[in-house]
Amino acid sequence: MADSFSNVIELPPDPLFGLKARFNLDKRADKVDLGIGAYRDNNGKPWILPAVKLAEEKLINDPNNNHEYLSISGFEPFLNNAAKVLLGSDSNQLSKVISQQSLSGTGALHLAGVFIKQFYKGNHTIYLSKPTWANHKQIFEYIGFKVENYPYWNNETKSLDLDGFLNSIKSAPNNSVFLLHACAHNPTGLDPTKNQWDLILKELEKKQHLIIFDSAYQGFASGDLEKDAYPIRKAINEEIISSPIIICQSFAKNVGMYGERVGAIHIIPSTKENNEAFNKAVKTQLNRIIRSEISNPPAYGSKIVATILQDSKLYDQWRKDLVTMSSRIIKMRKTLRSKLEELKTPGTWNHITDQTGMFSFTGLTPEMVARLEKSHGIYLVSSGRASVAGLNDNNVDKVAKAIDEVVKYYSKSKL
Ligand code: LMR
């Protein structure tokens, strides 16, 4: 059996973490990281939110704090308050929601996938937006889903392909699974309007598709937690949904705790299934998956988030922190756009300010992105997605000039 593992082949680096590794090796002092979506302050440094600092202090000084295991479901005060952030503190769904702490958004998506795969009687094909976050496809393929795409981004108009999106909802077999980005779509930064959401949700309901919301950026799009929860609350509160709704929630970005892996999965039973026995069954099955995969969830990040959510002063501070982050990003979008327009960079650049959240889908081609990296030390994903959070007053001029150079370079070579 000398070759019993000879089928193990080396894989290419992860598109996002591989980019980060290349960035770290680059010796140029003025290199710019517009790769992984992690907030940076105006000095290009990671930012510990003031709300988090206060919560950490409070937790350390709490004589009852300890390092015991959490329960398999996770930290109850975190789960209860995390559900309120999503659904609204006065939602009548709070008494019905089934919540389980997860390893951030990725863990929640994985848990959703395993649960659906084991129990869902519908169609095990999942529909992802085209394009979507690089990790979505492999999370679901790994669990054994068939993965399909629904049109989302119209490259010509740099806007939502609503007709394409609605047509794929209509033509997918009934009871398929649709993954929706709740807000601040990754990678395009393009969200449906309220009216478009209403149409999308209505079609999903007609076909009785199962919805998973990926909510990784609540508060990051508009700076307002309520506004950013629009599609989730619309779907749930109008009870237009005949299947349960699954929400995968991450606090990595909006609390700025990336490494602590704080997140949860919330399942809102449909009106058909809403009874105590169903809720208990789902809860115990989620517990079984967690117990066999990670035993029980990590405590620290969830205690910090719970501390913020339970203390009105810290909660207010957090809301201010969200505005600080989202408005700095909006300012950087405006600055980049106006600099490109001043430079008369070929093409239109209004999409940079029309888009929302952490990312801009710049429209730069993979060759342009490669040239930005090689000639200018500016790193972004080959799809042309730029993390606007990586821009600041010190580097935005350099970035605009470099984009101008590469766009003009490739426009000339086409002539
Ligand atoms: C991103 O898309 O850059 C982030 O969500 C980080 C990640 O885990 O990929």
Residues whose N, C-alpha, C, O or C-beta is under 5 A from the ligand:
A	BS01	LMR	L16 G35 I36 G37
